[in-house]
């Protein structure tokens, strides 16, 4: 009925050849209420748009992208820019939708800023970095943040070292590493400002007999990071499960610490302390006992599912890193940099968040702040060296500048 009221001739059916020679294409076919797979004639139009060389600007959300989740069930327009109205939509920042949205610009349309939105997810604000405590003049190395790192099988000492160096540059005052005896010398030579303890081992890997010593180390700690370089031997996996069950302090579990709980996700609900899990898509798939493709296609849902089942804050790593709290909100990274797509940067992130937890920060705030600082450090390293040439150590060295940039409002 509304179409009949419009002046001029009636709209003509879409024909792909009419896009030939376009200087630019505006996609305004599907909006924020869309979900599922596009049907014809929209599906054909999406394919025709993507086949052109002309730049595409999407209105509110690229057609085919679920604005609430970022999921894509069929095909979706690939835009160079998206002009979204009133406020940004979560689906523009969560993969795979974020890779179809291009540069996102918010266009005000007169809706008051305080209007209810009903959203249970949002982008991480740089204001969370203001919650990071500074070292006090009357403080000590212990009050600046004491962190225990448990991992590091022989041949895999780089991971706990990256965690330790990342934590030190984030401001933790006292770092202790619990590694197998065969790995102790290598770790000690790399981390001169940290304390290392060699634990009982079998073939260079942790065994459950070392749990008691880590429990003792954790008594004065503000946080324990479990898993970097741990390995997947049967003894190391049981070592990880027993530590998770028994340590009361806040804990971050990563890498093979996560793999030790594959198919046992619900057992983490029994942990006596606050917990952050930091999986990539493959690790989360093993925890949930699904294919990694399922996680990649439904990232927000998968992170929330894991948070509910484990009772932990779940940080699903990626360019669109998602931080999901059980029964609570999800915080989404505004985006990182390809510079972080290199070995060891996940360990650096564990060190950053571990340091913040050791300082007494709330678990959700620490995870969210860690994501921002880590991403900004990657950008700074890329500015200096180029994204293709950045290694994890470069991101570590950039952490102080990243923190300063975010605190000053420049990030």
C-alpha positions in Angstrom: 0.0 0.0 0.0 2.8 2.4 0.8 4.5 1.7 -2.5 1.4 2.8 -4.4 1.5 6.2 -2.7 5.0 7.0 -4.0 5.2 9.4 -6.9 6.7 8.3 -10.2 6.9 5.0 -11.9 6.8 1.6 -10.2 10.1 0.0 -9.2 11.6 -2.3 -11.8 12.7 -5.9 -11.1 16.4 -6.3 -10.2 18.8 -7.3 -13.0 22.5 -8.0 -12.3 23.6 -6.3 -15.5 22.3 -3.0 -14.2 25.2 -2.9 -11.8 27.8 -2.9 -14.6 29.9 0.3 -14.6 28.7 1.5 -11.2 31.0 3.9 -9.4 29.6 2.9 -6.0 26.8 0.6 -4.7 24.5 1.3 -1.8 23.2 -1.8 -0.1 19.9 -1.1 1.7 18.1 -4.4 1.2 18.0 -6.1 4.6 18.0 -4.5 8.0 18.6 -5.2 11.6 15.6 -7.5 12.0 17.0 -10.0 9.5 18.0 -13.5 10.5 18.5 -16.8 8.6 19.5 -17.2 5.0 18.5 -14.6 2.3 15.9 -15.8 -0.2 15.5 -14.8 -3.8 15.5 -12.2 -5.2 17.7 -10.8 -2.4 20.1 -13.7 -2.5 20.8 -13.2 -6.2 21.3 -9.4 -5.7 23.8 -10.1 -2.9 25.8 -12.3 -5.3 25.7 -9.7 -8.0 26.8 -7.0 -5.7 29.8 -9.0 -4.5 30.8 -9.8 -8.1 31.3 -6.1 -8.8 34.6 -4.1 -8.4 32.7 -1.0 -7.2 32.9 0.0 -3.5 29.9 -0.9 -1.5 28.3 1.1 1.4 25.8 -0.8 3.5 22.9 1.0 5.3 22.7 -0.1 9.0 24.0 -3.6 8.4 25.3 -5.5 5.3 22.5 -7.6 3.8 22.8 -11.2 5.0 24.5 -10.4 8.3 22.6 -11.0 11.5 22.9 -7.6 13.3 22.6 -9.2 16.8 25.1 -12.0 16.4 27.3 -11.4 13.4 26.2 -14.8 12.0 25.9 -15.4 8.3 23.9 -18.5 7.2 23.9 -17.9 3.4 25.7 -15.2 1.5 26.2 -11.6 2.7 27.2 -8.3 1.1 30.9 -7.4 1.5 30.9 -3.7 2.3 33.8 -1.3 2.4 31.9 0.8 4.9 28.7 0.5 6.9 26.7 3.6 7.9 24.8 2.3 10.9 22.0 4.3 12.6 21.8 5.6 16.2 24.3 3.1 17.6 26.6 0.4 16.4 25.2 -3.2 16.2 27.0 -6.1 17.8 26.9 -8.1 14.5 29.1 -5.5 12.8 31.9 -6.4 15.3 31.6 -10.2 15.7 33.0 -12.6 13.1 32.1 -13.4 10.4 29.9 -10.3 10.2 32.7 -7.9 11.1 34.6 -9.1 8.0 31.7 -8.0 5.8 31.1 -4.6 7.5 34.3 -2.7 6.6 34.7 0.7 8.3 31.7 1.3 10.6 30.4 4.8 11.0 27.5 5.6 13.4 24.9 8.1 12.0 22.7 9.9 14.5 19.0 9.9 13.5 17.5 11.7 16.5 17.0 8.9 19.0 18.0 10.1 22.5 21.3 8.6 23.8 19.6 7.3 26.9 16.9 5.4 25.1 16.5 1.8 26.2 18.3 -0.7 24.0 17.7 -4.1 25.6 21.2 -5.2 24.5 23.1 -7.8 26.5 26.4 -7.2 24.7 28.4 -4.1 23.8 31.9 -3.0 22.7 34.6 -2.7 25.3 35.1 0.9 26.3 38.6 2.2 26.9 37.3 3.6 30.2 37.8 0.1 31.7 41.5 0.8 31.6 41.0 3.5 34.2 40.1 0.7 36.7 43.7 -0.6 36.5 45.4 0.2 39.8 48.7 2.1 39.9 51.6 1.1 42.1 51.4 2.8 45.5 54.3 4.8 47.0 53.9 2.8 50.2 53.5 -0.5 48.3 55.8 -3.4 47.8 56.5 -6.0 45.1 53.8 -8.2 46.6 51.1 -5.5 46.8 51.9 -4.5 43.2 50.6 -7.9 42.1 51.9 -11.4 42.8 51.4 -13.9 40.0 52.1 -17.7 39.8 52.5 -19.3 36.4 52.2 -23.1 36.1 53.2 -24.7 32.9 56.3 -25.0 30.7 57.2 -28.6 29.8 60.7 -29.2 28.5 60.9 -27.9 25.0 57.9 -25.6 25.6 59.5 -23.0 27.9 58.7 -20.0 25.6 55.0 -19.9 26.5 55.4 -19.4 30.3 58.2 -16.9 29.6 55.9 -14.9 27.4 53.3 -14.9 30.1 55.8 -13.8 32.7 57.2 -11.0 30.5 53.8 -9.8 29.6 52.7 -9.7 33.2 55.8 -7.8 34.2 55.3 -5.1 31.6 51.7 -4.8 32.7 52.8 -4.0 36.2 52.8 -7.2 38.2 55.4 -6.8 41.0 56.4 -10.4 41.7 56.3 -13.3 39.3 56.8 -17.0 40.2 57.0 -19.8 37.7 56.3 -23.4 38.5 57.9 -25.6 35.8 59.3 -29.1 35.5 62.8 -29.4 36.8 64.1 -30.1 33.3 62.8 -26.7 32.2 63.9 -24.6 35.2 67.3 -23.5 33.9 66.0 -22.4 30.6 63.2 -20.3 32.2 65.5 -18.9 34.9 68.0 -17.6 32.2 65.2 -15.9 30.3 63.4 -14.3 33.3 66.0 -12.6 35.5 63.4 -10.7 37.5 61.2 -13.7 38.3 61.5 -16.6 40.7 61.4 -20.1 39.3 60.7 -23.4 41.0 61.5 -26.8 39.5 58.8 -29.4 40.2 58.6 -33.2 40.1 58.4 -34.4 36.5 58.2 -37.3 34.2 60.0 -37.0 30.8 60.2 -33.3 31.2 56.4 -32.8 32.0 54.5 -32.0 35.1 53.0 -34.7 37.3 50.4 -34.6 40.0 53.1 -34.8 42.7 53.9 -31.1 42.0 50.4 -29.8 42.9 51.3 -29.3 46.6 54.2 -27.0 45.8 52.1 -24.8 43.5 49.4 -24.6 46.2 52.1 -23.3 48.5 53.3 -20.8 46.0 49.8 -19.6 45.4 49.1 -18.8 49.1 50.6 -15.2 48.7 49.5 -14.8 45.0 46.7 -12.7 43.6 46.3 -14.9 40.6 47.5 -18.2 39.1 47.9 -18.7 35.3 47.6 -22.4 34.4 48.4 -24.0 31.1 51.1 -22.2 29.0 53.4 -24.8 27.5 52.0 -27.5 29.8 51.9 -30.3 27.3 49.3 -33.1 27.0 50.9 -36.0 28.8 48.5 -37.8 31.1 50.4 -36.7 34.2 50.4 -33.0 33.1 46.7 -33.1 32.3 45.9 -34.5 35.8 48.2 -31.9 37.3 46.2 -29.2 35.6 42.8 -30.6 36.7 43.9 -31.0 40.3 45.2 -27.4 40.4 42.0 -26.1 39.0 40.0 -28.0 41.6 42.1 -26.9 44.6 43.4 -23.4 44.1 41.1 -20.8 45.7 42.8 -17.8 44.2 41.6 -16.2 40.9 42.8 -18.3 38.0 43.3 -17.9 34.3 43.3 -21.1 32.3 44.8 -21.2 28.8 46.3 -23.6 26.2 46.8 -27.1 27.5 45.2 -26.2 30.8 42.0 -25.9 28.7 42.7 -29.1 26.8 42.9 -30.9 30.2 39.2 -30.0 30.6 38.0 -31.0 27.1 34.7 -32.7 27.6 34.8 -31.8 31.3 33.7 -28.2 31.1 31.0 -28.4 33.8 33.6 -29.6 36.4 35.0 -26.0 36.4 31.8 -24.9 38.1 33.3 -26.5 41.2 36.3 -24.2 41.2 36.5 -22.3 44.5 37.8 -19.1 42.9 37.0 -16.7 40.1 38.1 -18.0 36.7 38.9 -16.8 33.2 39.1 -19.2 30.3 41.0 -17.9 27.2 40.4 -20.3 24.4 40.8 -19.8 20.6 38.1 -21.4 18.5 39.7 -24.8 18.4 40.2 -25.0 22.1 36.6 -23.9 22.7 35.3 -26.5 20.3 37.1 -29.2 22.3 35.6 -27.8 25.6 32.1 -27.8 24.1 32.7 -31.1 22.2 31.7 -29.6 18.8 33.5 -28.9 15.6 35.6 -25.7 15.4 33.6 -24.7 12.4 30.5 -24.6 14.6 32.3 -22.2 17.0 33.5 -20.0 14.2 30.0 -19.7 12.7 28.4 -18.9 16.1 31.1 -17.2 18.1 28.9 -15.1 20.4 26.5 -18.1 21.2 29.5 -20.4 21.7 31.2 -18.1 24.2 28.0 -17.6 26.1 27.3 -21.3 26.2 30.7 -22.1 27.6 30.3 -19.4 30.2 27.0 -20.8 31.4 28.2 -24.4 31.5 31.5 -23.6 33.2 30.5 -20.8 35.5 33.6 -18.9 34.3 34.3 -15.8 32.3 35.1 -17.0 28.8 37.3 -15.0 26.5 37.1 -16.3 23.0 40.2 -15.0 21.2 40.1 -13.5 17.7 40.1 -10.1 16.0 36.7 -9.7 17.5 37.6 -11.2 21.0 34.5 -11.9 23.0 34.4 -11.8 26.8 31.3 -13.5 28.1 30.2 -13.7 31.8 27.8 -16.4 33.0 24.3 -15.0 33.2 25.7 -11.6 32.4 26.8 -9.4 29.5 29.2 -10.0 26.7 31.9 -7.5 26.0 33.3 -7.3 22.4 36.7 -6.1 21.3 36.4 -3.1 18.9 39.0 -4.9 16.8 42.7 -5.7 16.9 45.4 -6.0 14.2 46.8 -8.7 12.0 50.1 -8.1 13.7 48.8 -10.3 16.6 48.3 -13.3 14.3 51.7 -14.8 15.3 53.0 -17.4 17.8 53.1 -16.3 21.5 50.7 -13.4 21.4 48.0 -15.4 23.2 50.6 -16.1 26.0 51.2 -12.3 26.2 47.4 -11.8 26.6 47.4 -14.3 29.5 50.2 -12.4 31.1 48.4 -9.1 30.8 45.1 -10.4 32.3 46.9 -12.4 34.9 48.7 -9.3 36.1 45.5 -7.3 36.3 43.8 -10.1 38.3 46.9 -10.2 40.6 46.2 -6.6 41.4 42.7 -7.4 42.6 40.7 -6.3 39.6 37.2 -7.7 39.1 37.4 -10.7 36.8 35.2 -9.4 34.0 36.9 -5.9 34.1 40.4 -7.5 34.1 39.6 -9.6 31.0 38.0 -6.7 29.1 40.9 -4.3 30.0 43.4 -7.0 29.0 41.8 -7.4 25.6 42.1 -3.6 24.9 45.7 -3.2 26.2 46.8 -6.3 24.2 45.2 -5.1 21.0 46.6 -1.6 21.4 50.1 -3.0 22.0 49.8 -5.0 18.8 48.8 -1.8 16.9 51.8 0.1 18.3 54.2 -2.7 17.4 52.7 -2.8 13.9 53.2 1.0 13.6 56.9 0.5 14.4 57.7 -2.6 12.5 54.8 -3.4 10.2 52.1 -6.0 10.8 53.8 -8.7 8.8 57.0 -8.4 10.9 55.7 -8.1 14.4 56.5 -11.0 16.9 55.1 -11.5 20.4 58.1 -9.9 22.0 57.4 -6.7 20.2 53.9 -6.6 21.6 55.3 -7.1 25.1 57.6 -4.1 24.7 54.7 -2.0 23.5 52.5 -2.8 26.5 53.5 0.3 28.6 52.9 2.6 25.6 49.6 0.9 25.0 48.5 1.4 28.6 49.5 5.1 28.4 47.8 5.7 25.1 44.5 4.2 26.3 44.6 6.1 29.6 45.2 9.4 27.8 42.2 8.8 25.5 44.3 8.4 22.3 43.6 4.7 21.7 
